[in-house]
Amino acid sequence: MKNLSWRWMLYLVVGGYLVLDLKVFHGPLRDAIRNPREAALVEARERGWVALVNREPLTKAQLDLAVARHLYQRGLDAAAIPSKNLDMIRRGVLQTLIDDTLVRQYADGDRHPVPEEETAAFVAAWKAGFASRDDFLARAAAQGLDEKSLDAELARIWTRKRWLENRIAPGIEVTEEEARQWFENNRVETGGKPRPGFFEPEAVRLRETLLPATDEAKARQLHADRKNGAEPGGDEPRWRSRDELPESVAAAVFADGAQGWLDPILSPEGWHLVEVLERRESRALAFEDVSDEIFAHLEAQRTEETVRDLLEKLRKVANLQLFPENI
């Protein structure tokens, strides 16, 4: 009991010292705790850091460039955005920049191999999406990149993408049983009516020619010639549903008994000369009709969830330090 009393007294003395050092006298222990943070803040101010990600600095210049790319890709002008909103955009882009840095760090650490020909094919395919070489170089320059740095950035993007795919692959696989269950759970609304996308709407196969609204006389003459077989009929036939046609045209072609060349129809688009060739009733789609779309939807959904979970795990084990005063 005597020993216990001494232990309690020792605890009280030590605890009292900690309180006095940290809260009252601002002693050496408090300085030892605060100094690393304060030293980091000083260095961050001097070097223009906005964050440290596992001791790797992200600079204000990097954030400025990332924000410029973010705005450019969305067709936005920084000068037209209120300062409060722009500050929110900068903070959001910083979080994306941190995530990208974490992925790169772990991908580089894992030394995930990506064949050079695969990377080259990705870069070539990306560039092929532009009208010309000058076009993609101009787009790159607008984002602060020349061709060499653009190629390097695209290679890094592809490497991170393949690393992510490798890490998340087990979590995004969708079985046929799961896809069929999703189909059954989502194909009808309350009351048994098929949901949009799970049925094929009523449609007509037709030829159509459109003339300006000012050409009524020409439209009627051409209609008479085609109806009498004196003039070959219009564009290639194609299937059209009700919601793909102007209201006045849909009302005419989907009317009971509508067949052959209909009288000229006026819509806000002009005069329509329409020949109804055949019609198809609405029908519910089977799983096999939409299975590809269902698999793609579920895999995209799981990919988003799995990537989000992975990034949360990377953040939990990462050493992150933000300097919001520098943003």
Secondary structure, 3 states (H helix, E strand, C coil): CHHHHHHHHHHHHHHHHHHHHHHHCCCHHHHHHHHHHHHHHHHHHHHCEEEEECCEEEEHHHHHHHHHHHHHHCCCCHHHCCHHHHHHHHHHHHHHHHHHHHHHHHHHHHCCCCCHHHHHHHHHHHHHCCCCHHHHHHHHHHCCCCHHHHHHHHHHHHHHHHHHHHHHHHHHCCCHHHHHHHHHHHCECCCCCECCCCEECCEEEEEEEEECCCCHHHHHHHHHHHHCCCCCCCCCCEEEEHHHCCHHHHHHHCCCCCCEECCCEEECCEEEEEEEEEEECCEECCHHHHHHHHHHHHHHHHHHHHHHHHHHHHHHHCCEEECHHHC
